[in-house]
């Protein structure tokens, strides 16, 4: 079984599940960083040491987010190029798929802050105590409901910034694929990489005092508009893998065991150790450290698509299940963690509380998948057949001709 032979790529679901788990664990790890309490500081030191071993990939949350973006580019290519899909139906389908579970996460975030937040948690670090510290306002809720605008995504659920960027790029992606068409595969890769570099340069200029551009780069934190062209590069790499899938599969199948091992090793090194290497040579800017991780993510997606051993591992039942609940797991783990900490910190010891939080997260994610996400998927799949969607699609098509 390969990506070429199946419409729904199960191993990609598993990768999403692993990535969602990695993001969740990365936030649990951050709880111990820069803590004023000595016992937590010791745990932080141990985690820091382990982060230089391959075990650290299990909490490499930043790289996991970039992996999500590469996978999205791959999937969006097939969605947009479906014979039955016009722009309006694509946009409706994509919006419903992302937005309905997103609304649940925002609701949980608002309700969690209202019910459980009573001030900062003593002994825990400033990173954790920044969340839910701002008052609940109608304005902040409306910003979240608008979804694609720039706003403080850390207010209620600090994971949702990625959904904002994903939806913006989804809106632009049909035009991006049109631009990629009939060009050599490397041309859009180079162009959008240079766009990513330009976006980072503009942001760094604004941060250094370029006040004219500050509205574009500083407002909204991770939902700032400048990050949208920056992250398009990851989506374009994913789409390039999809457009070149036939030749890539032939190339990969010709490799022997040593060649395939080398490809995987390069991908793993770039994905996980690439950011560490960039930091080691003295460049600590987060954006620069992303680029090797994005390229490593693309290589790992390629391996998972065509390597029989990787496919066999990734299609085991537990990883398939993890992939099934991955979106809910990603969206809800932060608000559940905050709710559990603010409700029980000081009553239950922190290690036990964190283990309980993980268990509650999986339980709630399963329920959210069954009763929110699955209906959202069903609605999104039916939406292209809605009369109003068909009508708008025809209007756009006729205006184009």
Secondary structure, DSSP 8 states (H G I E B T S, - for coil): --TTT-SS-HHHHHHHHHHHHHHHHHHHHHTTTT-SSHHHHHHHHHHHHHTTSGGGGGG-HHHHHHHHHHHHHHHHHHHHT-TT--HHHHHHHHHHHHHHHHHHHHHHHHHHHHHH--S--TTS-HHHHTTT-S---HHHHHHHHH-SS---TTTT-TTTHHHHHHHHHHHHHHHHHHHHTTS-HHHHHHHHHHHHHHHHHHHHHHHTT-GGGHHHHTTTGGG-THHHHHHHHHHHHHHHHHHTHHHHHHHHHH--HHHHHHHHHHHHIIIIIHHHHHHHTT---HHHHHHHHHHHHHHHHHHHHH-HHHHHHHTSHHHHHHHHTHHHHHHHHHHHHHHHHHHHBTTB-HHHHHHHHHHHHHHHHHHHIIIIIHHHHHHHHHHTTSHHHHHHHHHHHHHH-
